[in-house]
Amino acid sequence: MKNILLILAAAGLLLGTSACEKNFDPVISGVLTPDKFPTTEADFELYTLTAYKPFGSKWGYSEQSYQNMFFSPEYGHHLMFDISGDDFSVYTEWGGQFEGFSKGDFSFLRTQGRASHFEKVRHVSRMTQTIADLQKAKISETKKKQLIAEASMSRGMTMFYLLHMYGPVPVITDPAKINTPAESDLKRPPRETYVGSIAADLDYAAANLPKTPAQYGRFNKGLALGMLMRLHLNEKNWPKAEQAGRELLTLGYSLVANYPNLFRTPTE
């Protein structure tokens, strides 16, 4: 029995030594630096995917502080803007802030701080820098326009939701102002200037996004036109709203004839 144990111990030591010798060889896969990434078309594709970060369907994500998503179940735009009112029964069960939203009582948002949505002004700056980097990228013009359109869609839609919650907010849409004292300027821009920036982003997105993206879930032309129509409706610019709506209908969309059907599973 003693000999068997000694043999097993020796075998284990031999295997451990052999494994250590092989596993201690480092594998260097490269270093990411601003002068090396992004450079290729595939790099810029990955780089631009940050445009989708605030638009997931989960609860939130970490970005310096916890961030609520625009499509999250609790703090999403649907619950904030569309359901609060007579269409939604008052939620009296325990959990989250559903009760406040269902009553149309938004007073609790005053205590949310950066954990709510105002931190999204940083995302606007991030998309401004992304667009500037894409404009200088040495990639195909077709791919460049598509990626700039995705970043523009993300920036425009973020500013649209911020407008609904806070009114015009100080954001940076000029890349030359990033990392300068201009970032400390907290004066609200004129509403027409702010709305004009949103419209410009959504116009570009509508003109350059595909009708049907290669990957499910990415921004498309219909979304851009739909957001543009909502923006103009919100600003009571009826001719522009009608123009965007009529262009949207040419893509094969149609109005739902029965309003309650919007809340049933087949039309989700």
N, C-alpha and C positions, 0 to 999 in steps of 0.2 A: 504494500500500500504506500509505504514511504517512497519507494522508487518511482511509482506512478505519479505521485505528487511532484517529485523533483523533475520528472520529465515534462509534466504539464507546465510547471513554473518556468522551465528553461525555454519551452516552446513559446509561451506567452511573452517572455522577455525578448526572444528573437523576433517575434512578430511585431512587438511594440517598437523595437529599435528600427526595424525595416520600415515601418509605417512612418516613424518620426523623420527618418532620413529623407523620405519622399515628400512628406507634407510640409517640410520646412522650406522647400523651394518656393519663393514668392512668384506670383503671377501678376505682372504689371499690365493692366489693360489700357492704360493711358490716363492722361490728366485733362480735365475740362477746365479751360481758361477762356476768357472773353475773346482772345485772338484765335482760338481754335474751334470754339462752339458758339453759335451755330455757323457752319460754313456750307455744308451740302444741302441739297433740297430736302433730304430726309431729316437733317438736323432742324431746319426751319419748320418742318411739319410738326416735329415734337415740341419745339419752342413755342409755337402758336397755340398748342393745345391747352395752355393755361387760360385761354379765353373762355373755356367751359367750366372753370373751377366754381364760380358762384351759382351755376345753373344745374347742379345735380339734383337728385330727388331724395337725398338722405337728409339727416337732421342738420348737419353742419360740417365744418372743417376747421382746422387750425391754421391761422395765418397771422402770426404775432400774438393774436388773441383769438378766442373762439368766435367763429363767424357763422351766422345763420345764412342759409341759402335762400335764394329767391323762390325756389320751387319746393322748399322743405314742407313737411306736413303741418308743422306748427306755426312757423313764421313766414311761410311762403306768401307770394303776392296774391294767390287765389283766396287764401283765408283772410288776408289783410284787406283786400280791395273788393273782391267779387262776392264773397259769401256773407260777410258781415251785413246783416240787415234782415228784412222780413222773410227772405228765402231760406233762412237757416234757423232752426229751433235753438233756443238758449241751451248751451251745454252746461250741465250742472254736476257732472261727474268729476272725480279727482283727476288731476294730471295736466301739467303744462299750463299754457295761457289760453286754452281754447275757450274758456268761459268768457274772458274779457273780449275776445274777438267776436264771439257769437252775440254778445250784447251791444257790439259797436262801441265798446268802452276801451279806448286806447291809452288811458292815463298811465297804465303800468309801463308803457314804453319809455317814459321819462327816466326810469331807473335802469334801463338796459345798458346804457353806455356803449362801449365799442362792441359789445357782444351782439348788438342788433345789426343794423345795416349801414350805419354811417361810415364805418371803416372801409366801405367799398369805394370811397374816393381814391384810395390807394390803387385799387384795381383799375380805375380809369387811367391813372398815371402809368400803370404797367402796360396797358394796351396802347397808350400813346407811344411808349418806348418801343413796343413790339412792332407797331406800324412803321415807325421810323427806321428800325433795323431791317424790316422787310423791304422797304423802299430802296435800301442800299444793297440788298442781297443780290448776288450773282447767280440767280436761278432763272428758270424759264418764266416768261411773262405771264403765261397762263396760270401756273402755280402761284406766282407772286400775287396776282390779282385775287385768286381764290382765298389765299391766306390773309391778305389784307382785308378782304371782305369779311372773313370770320372774326378778325380782331375788331373791325369797325362795328360789326353786329353786336359783339360783346360790350364794347364801350358805349354804343348808343343805347342798348337795352338797359345797361346798368344805370346810365344817366336818366333814362326814362322812369325807372322805378324810384330812384332817389328824388326825382322831381315830385312824384306823387307823395312821398313821405315827408320831405323837408322843404319843398320848393327849390328854386335854383341854388345850388351849392357851389362853393369854390373848387373847381377841378382844373386839372392841367391837360390841355389838348395840344399844346405846343411843346414838342420834345426839347426845344432849346431852354425851357424853363425848369426842366427836371434837374434836381440837385443844385438848385440856386436859391437865393433868398425869396424868390417868387413863391416857393412852396409854403412860406409863412403868411402869405396874403390870404386872409380869411374873409375878405369882402365878398358879398354875394354878387355874381354877375347879373347884368340886366336879363330879365326873363327871355326877351326876344333873342338875345345872344346865345343863351343856354339852349333854348329850344332849337335855334338854328343849327347848333352843333349836333344835336341829336338827329335832326332831319337829314343833315349832310351825311352822317354815318350810315343811317338807314337807307338813304338813297343809293349810296355806293354799294351797300350790301345787297340791295334788291337788284342792282344792275349786274353784279358779278358773282352772286351765289348761284349754285345749280338748283334747278327745280327739284331734282332727286339726288341727294348726295350719295357718294359711293358707300358711306358708312351710316347706318341708322343712328339717329340722334344728333347728327351734326346740323348746324344752321342751314336753312335753305331759303330760297327766294320767297316762298309763301309766307314764312315767318317774318321776313323783313318787311314785306308789304303789309302784313297784318299789323305789325307794330307801328308802322308808319301811319296807317289809317287811324289807329287808336290815338297816336300822338296828335294828329290834326283834329280829331274829334274832341280831344281834351282841350285843345286850344281854340275850339270853335271856328276852325278854318275849314268850313264846309266844302268849298270847291276842291281843296287839296285832299280832303278825306274821301270825297267821292272818286277822285281820280285814282287814288291808291286802291280803293275798294273795287272799282271796275277792272283795274289791271289784275287784281287778285282773282277775280272770277274767271279770267281767261286761262288760269292755270288748272281749271277743273274743279275748283271749290264751289260749294253752294251753301245757302243758308239752311239751317235745320227748321223744318216746318212746324214741328211740335216742340215747344220750349222745354217741357219736362224731360224729353228724351236726352237732353244734355247731361242729365244726372243719372243715366242708366248705363250699365256695363257695356252694351254694344257700341256706344258712341264715346267711350273714354279715350 
